[in-house]
Amino acid sequence: MDALAAAGEVAPELFSIYLSSGGQQGSEVIIGGVDTSHATEDFHYIPLLGENYWLVGMSDLTFSGQPNPGVCAKGCLAIVDSGTSFLGVPQAEYQTILATITKGQDCHTVQGGVFCAASGNMTVTYPTITVTLFAGQSGAGTTSGVEFPLLPTNYMFPAFESGGKLYCYVGLQPLPPESWAKGYPVFILGTTFLKTYYSVFDMTNSRVGFARAVGAGDAATLNTVGWSLWGLFQSVPFLTVALLLSMALAVGLLA
């Protein structure tokens, strides 16, 4: 990108990423521009905190209908990364976050992966996760934040059916602590987040912008058409066949 900008090939110095959630519209990366037809709202811009990563401040992580676990009580950091699958959460907070999401539900842990039974209305059964990112100082001198909700249908992924139930993979992955973060919890806003929000990476103005993406939807129910054990393997390459078979056995699919 720097080389293209220096050669006058890119102005302004930015790129945008739209990750399709399926359907007829494919994913798209635009160098030097933005296609607003991929967005359902105006962009919310978040200032970058450093030059080495697409690093932003994260002031809160909340769950609808659940007590605030206080994960970001002293502030958090978040890296925006299209190369990370799902939503990366600090290893020290992973179990707390997972327990908040899966409380009282039919869930199974298999080789580190968590699979939960879906319901007719996912937004009733599972919480909406709201990521609040630091947007700068307000006119009154107080900090301001922008909330980015992730519905259950944005972070849970259909895997297989067993006993008349659809089981979904909970799209979280634990992250080891980062020494450079000076004790602050570090999240990674990976493809789970970027499929939900069309993203603009603005190098000229040291900021990243997000707008809810076309296709991310506000659906309360999961689209289960075409999903199967093999379907999950194709869509989530890092899940091995052995893991999928173990998971199926754990809930009695192959018993």
N, C-alpha and C positions, 0 to 999 in steps of 0.2 A: 504494500500500500504506500509506504514512504517513497519508494522508487517511482511508482506511478505518479504520485503527487509532484515529485521533483521534476519529472519529465513533462509536467503539464497535462498528463493524460486524465487525471481525476480532479475535479473541482465541483463541489467541496470534497474535502478528504474524509469520506465516510463510506460505510457500506451497510446494507440492511439484509436481514435474514428472515425469511418466512418459511417455517417448517409446517408442512401440511399435516393435518390430522386425519387425512384420508379423503375419499370422495374424488371428484373430478379435477380439483385444483392441485397441481403439484407444488413441491417445495421450490424456493427460488432464492438465490443470492444476487443482489444488485450492487455492483461496485460504482460508487459515486452518485447513488440515487435511492429513491424510495418510491414504492408503488403503493399509494394509499388505498388502493382497492383491496389490499390484503388486510386492512384494519377496519374495525367497527367503531372506532372512536378516535379522538385526537391523541397524539403522543404525549406521554408524561416523561419529562427528561430528568435524569438523575445525575448529579455531578460525580466524576471519577475521583477516587482518593489516591491514586498512584499511577505510575507509568508502566509498571511491570505486568500488571494484570488489568483486566476490565473489572476493577475493584470498586465496590460501592458500599456505603454505610447502610446497615440494616438495623432499624430501631425496635422492631417487634415481630413476633411470630405468634399468631393467635389461632384458636380453633373454635368455630361456632358451636355454641351449646356446651362448651367445656370450660373449666377453670383455666385461666392463663397459667401455663407451666413456668413462666418467668425465665424462659431460655435466654432472652435478650435483655434481662433486667439492667445490665450494665453496658448494653450495646453489643452489636454483632457486626461482622463483616460478611460480604457476599461477593463471590466471583461469578461473573456471567460467562458461561463457557458452553459453546455448542458441541464440544467434544466429550462432554460428560453425560452419561445416560441418567435419566431420572433427576431427583432432587437430592443433592448431597447435603447431609446434615452432620454436625460434629459428633464424633464417636461418643463423647462423654454425655451427650444429650439424646442420643439415638433411641435408647430404650424408653426414656421419658416421653419423647414425641410419639413413638410407636404405640405405647400404652394408651396415650391420649386418643389416638386415632381408632384403635381397635377395641377399646373398652366395651365389654359386654357382648362382643360379636363372635361369630363362628370363624375363628382364624387358626391357622396352623403354620408353625415355623419349620421349615425344611432346609437344612444346609445353609442357614443364614437368610433365606428368602421367606417372606411372610405372604401368605395367601389367605384371603378372606372371602366369605360368601357374600355375593351381591344381593341386593333387595330390589323390590319394584321401584322404590324411590330412594335413590342413593343419597340425596341430600338430607333425608330424614335419618337414615341409618348411620351415615358417616359424616364427620364435620367438614365444613369448608375451611381450608387452611388459608389464612391471610398473611402474606408477606408484606411488611411495611418497610419501605426504603426511604432513606434520608434524602430529602429534596432541597436542603439548604436552609437558610435563615429567613424567617418571615419579617415583615416590616416592623413588628413589635419586638424584634430581637430574639424571638423564640424559634426553636427548630421546627421545621415542618416535614411531614412525611406523606408519602403516597401509598395507598393500600392496593395490593394486587392479589385478589382472591383466586384460589385454585379450588375448583369444585371437586368432589369425589370422582366425578367422571373425567377430570383432568389428570389426577394422580393415581388412579387405580386402573389396571389393565386386564381385561378378560383373559383368562388362561385356559380353563377347561370346565366341563360340567361333570357333576357327580351327585347321584341320588336326587336328581331333579334340581340341583342348585348350580348356579354359575359361580365359580371361584375366580377371584381377581388377584393379581400380583400388586402389592402395595409398593409404589414407585419411589422408595427412599433407599439411599445407600449411605452407610456410615463412612466418615472421613477421619483420618488420623489428625491430631493437632498440628498446626503449622507454627514453627518456631518464630517466624517473622511477625506473626500476628500479635505478639506480646500479651498472650493470655485471652484475647478476644475469641469467642467462638466464630468459626468460619464455615459458611454455607457455600454451596455451589448451585447456582441457578442453571441447571442443565436442560436437556431437551424437554423434560416435563414442563418446565416453566416456559421455554422458548416456543413450544408448540401452542401454548395458551396465549402468549403475547408476541406479536410481531415486533421485531427489535431493530433499532437503528444504532449503529456504533459510530459515533461522531468524534473523530480524532481532532478535528480543527477546534472544536469547542470543549474538548475533554469531558464528554458526557455520553450517556447511553439512554435511548428513549424506548418506551414500551407502550404499545396499544393493543387492546384485546384483539386477537386474530380472527379473521373469518374462518369458520370451521371449528373453532374452539368451542363455540356454542355455550349455551346455558342449560343444557339438557340435564334432567334429573335422573334419567335412565340411561344405561349403557347400550350402545349399539353392538349387539352380539352376533350380527350376521357374519358368517365366515370364520368365526373364531373356533379354535380347536387346540388340542395339545400341540399339534404341529404348527398351527398358526402362531402361537406364542413363540415357539422356537425360531420361526422365520423373522418375527418382528423384534425379538430381543435376543440378538445373537450370543450375548455373553452367558445366557442360561443354557446349560448343557442338557443333552438328552437324558443323562443320568440324573440330573437334578429334577427334571420334569417327571421322570418315572418315579423317583423317590417321593416327590410331592403328591403324585397321583395315588400312590400306595398309602400314603399317610392319611388320606381322607377316604380311602376305600374304593377309589375308582377302579383299580385293577385287582381288588381282593377277590 
